Amino acid sequence: MELLIEDSVLVKDYMNGDERALEALIHRHNQRLSSFIYSKVQDREITEDIFQDTFIKVIRTLKKGNYNEEGKFLPWVMRISHNLIIDHFRKSRRMPRFEGNNDFNIFSIISDDQLNVEKRLIKDQIDQDLTLLIKELPKDQMEVLEMRLYKDMSFKEISENTGVSINTALGRMRYALINLRKIVEKHNIILTN
């Protein structure tokens, strides 16, 4: 029976020049990390790309000797992949749907550039209504939503601007969308594509 070497030991070994230590780390966390990425992007090729980019960042950080997440290798790697997933959605100009609001996806009404005149007028009206509705959200949720929608900021930028963690920013965004949906229902407004 093989003794399980701790992640932190493998990290130190790799930083000291043992390439096999990194192979062992990748092999150990491959399944969990791939599943995590795939659950967000729902595409095998993109999953593979993000997985590789994650470990390129890991290698660069370790080679520079900038790693100091003692004993927390997997959460650190997951955080890197999470940021790369957000970057991927930002580059492709679409955000993943948030769980719990399948029939109301705010991004679908805001991102269509190919609108005819009639639809443009409807969209402008919806945008005006939306601006008013957003004002009904709690201040912290409204701030995140406006940064994301109108300033096209990444969650990393939002987190830096608001002084909260990326997870908190994501949580506020999720609750903002849930609450916005409730406000829409309360006002009996029908949002259509």
N, C-alpha and C positions, 0 to 999 in steps of 0.2 A: 504493500500500500504506500502510495506516494504521499509524503508530508506536504501539506499545503503551505506554500511560502506566502507570507503576508504581502499585500500590494505594496506597502511602504518599503519593504525589503527589495522587491523587484524594481521599484522606481529607483532606489539608491544604486542597485546593481547596474541598471541601464545608464544612469548618470555617470557611473564609474567605467563605462565603456563596454558593458556586456549586452550586445545586441539581442541575444536570446531572451533576456529578461523582458524586453518590450514585446517580443513575439508571444511570450507566456501571458502577458497582461492583455494583449489584443485577443488572444485565444480565449482567455478566461471571461472577458466581458463582451465578446462579439455578439452573442445571442441577445443579451439583455439590451445592449445599445442599439443593435439593428432593429429589434422589435419596437423600441421606444421611438426611433426615427420614423420607421414605417407607419406606426400608429398616427403620426402627425401628417406625413406627406402622402401616404397611400400610393406610393409608386416605387417599384423595386430599383430602377436606375437611379432615381434621385436619392433614395435611401443609401445606395452604394456610394454615390458621390459625396453625400454629407458625411457618411461614415469615414471615408478616406480623408476628407478635409479636416474632420475632427482630429484624427490621429496625426495629420500633418502639423496641426496647431500644437498638439500634445508634444510631439517630437521637438518642434522648435522651442517650446517653452522649457522642456527638460534640457535640451542642448545648451540653452542660454543659462541654465542653472536658476531659472526664475520660479521654480516650483516650490511652494511652501505649504501645501495643503496636507500637512502631516496626517497620514492614516485615512484621508478622505479622497482617495484617488477616483473611485467611481462617481461620487456626486460631482466632483470637479469636471470629469470627462462629460457627464450628462449635461452640465451647465454649458460647456463649450458647444456640444451638439445642439442644445436648445437655442443658443444664440445664432448658430448657423441656419437652423430651421427658420427662425424669424427673418434672417437676412434673405433666405431663399424666397419666402412669401413676399417680402418687400420688393425684391427684384422682379418677381413675376407679377407685381402689382395686384395681388389678391391676398386676402387673408383667409385662413381656414375658418369654417363655420364653428361657432362656439356651441358646445353641447347644450341642449335644452331649448334651442330656438330654431329648429329646422325650418319652420315655415316663415321665419322672419329673418332675413339676412340683410342687414343695413347696407353692406358693401355693394350688394347687387343693384341698389337704386342709385348709388352715387358714382359708380365707376364706368358707366356706359357713355363713351365719347361719340358714338355714331347715332345721334338722335335726330329725328326730323323736327321741323319747327313746332308742330303740335306737341310732340313728346317733350321737346325742350321747354316749352311753356309749363307743361305739367311738372316736369322735373324741377324747374325754378320754383314753382309753388310748393312742391314737396320740400325742397331745400329750405325755403323760408319757414314752413311749418316746423321742419326738423330743428332749425336753429332755435325757434321758440320753445319746442319741447325739450331740447337739450338743457335749456336754462332751468327746467324743473328738477333736474338731477341734483343729487348731493354734490357740493363743490368739488370734492376730490375726484369723483367719477366724471363730472363734466369736464374737468381739466384734462384728464387722460384721453377722453373721447375726442375733444377738440384738437389736441396735439396730434392724435393718430389720424383723424379724418381730414382736418383742414390744413395741418402743417406737415403731413406725411412723415412724421417722426417715427423712428424705430422704437421698440420698447426699451432698448438700451438707452437711447437719447431721452426718452420720457423719464426713465428711472433716474438718469443723471440730473435732469432738469427739476424733478420733483423731490429728489433726495430720498426716494424709496427704492426697495429692491425691484428687480425685473419681475419677480413673481407677484409682488404687491401691485405693480402697475398692470400686469396681465389680469389679476383678480379684479381690480377696479374696472378695467375695460369690460370684463365679462359681466360684472354686476351692472355696469352702465347700460349694456345692451339689454340685459334682462329687465331692468327698470324702465328703460326707454320703451320696450315692448308693452309693459304694463300701462305706461302713460299713453301710448298710442291707443291701446284698447279702451282706456278710461275716456279718452276724447272721441272715441269711435271714429278714428281716422283710418281710411283704407289706403295702404301704401301698395302701389302696383309697379311692376317693372315697365 
